[in-house]
Amino acid sequence: MKRMVLMSMVMAGLLCAGPLAALDNKGPKIEVKELRHDFGKVVQGTKAEYVLEIKNVGSEQLIIEKVQPS
């Protein structure tokens, strides 16, 4: 009985190891320095600008197809 439980635990570990192997940096991977920026109070009619730093830390080309500001 103990042997069967041990084998079940080993099999479960092997099944979980597959998805973990997919977590490496193959393919594109985006890295954003700051996820939020607060402009504070902005006077109406004033232009407010911010440079968002985006970096591809993956092994393949990163293509950004659509951007939606919030």
C-alpha positions as CSV (number, residue, x, y, z in Angstrom):
1,M,0.0,0.0,0.0
2,K,2.8,2.4,0.9
3,R,4.5,1.6,-2.4
4,M,1.3,2.5,-4.3
5,V,1.0,5.9,-2.5
6,L,4.6,6.6,-3.2
7,M,4.2,5.8,-6.9
8,S,1.1,8.0,-7.0
9,M,3.1,10.9,-5.5
10,V,5.9,10.4,-8.0
11,M,3.5,10.4,-10.9
12,A,1.8,13.5,-9.7
13,G,5.2,15.2,-9.4
14,L,6.1,14.3,-12.9
15,L,2.8,15.6,-14.3
16,C,3.3,18.9,-12.5
17,A,6.9,19.2,-13.8
18,G,5.7,19.6,-17.4
19,P,4.0,23.0,-17.0
20,L,6.9,24.3,-14.9
21,A,9.3,23.6,-17.8
22,A,7.2,26.0,-19.9
23,L,8.0,28.9,-17.6
24,D,11.4,29.5,-19.1
25,N,12.2,32.6,-21.3
26,K,11.5,30.9,-24.7
27,G,9.6,33.3,-26.9
28,P,8.9,37.0,-26.2
29,K,8.5,38.2,-22.6
30,I,7.6,41.8,-21.7
31,E,9.1,43.6,-18.8
32,V,7.7,47.0,-17.7
33,K,9.7,49.1,-15.3
34,E,6.8,50.9,-13.7
35,L,3.2,49.5,-14.0
36,R,1.6,52.8,-12.8
37,H,2.3,56.5,-13.1
38,D,0.4,59.3,-11.2
39,F,0.5,62.7,-12.9
40,G,-1.0,64.3,-9.8
41,K,-3.2,67.4,-10.5
42,V,-3.0,68.5,-14.1
43,V,-4.4,71.9,-15.2
44,Q,-7.0,71.5,-17.9
45,G,-5.5,72.3,-21.3
46,T,-1.9,71.4,-20.1
47,K,-0.1,68.6,-22.0
48,A,1.0,65.8,-19.7
49,E,3.6,63.3,-21.0
50,Y,5.2,60.2,-19.6
51,V,7.7,57.8,-21.2
52,L,6.8,54.2,-20.4
53,E,9.9,51.9,-20.5
54,I,9.1,48.5,-22.0
55,K,11.8,45.8,-22.5
56,N,11.7,42.4,-24.2
57,V,13.6,40.0,-21.9
58,G,12.6,36.9,-23.9
59,S,14.4,35.1,-26.7
60,E,12.2,36.1,-29.6
61,Q,10.8,39.3,-31.1
62,L,8.1,41.0,-29.1
63,I,5.3,42.5,-31.2
64,I,2.8,44.9,-29.5
65,E,-0.3,45.0,-31.6
66,K,-2.8,46.9,-29.4
67,V,-2.5,49.4,-26.6
68,Q,-5.4,50.5,-24.4
69,P,-4.8,53.3,-21.9
70,S,-6.9,53.3,-18.7
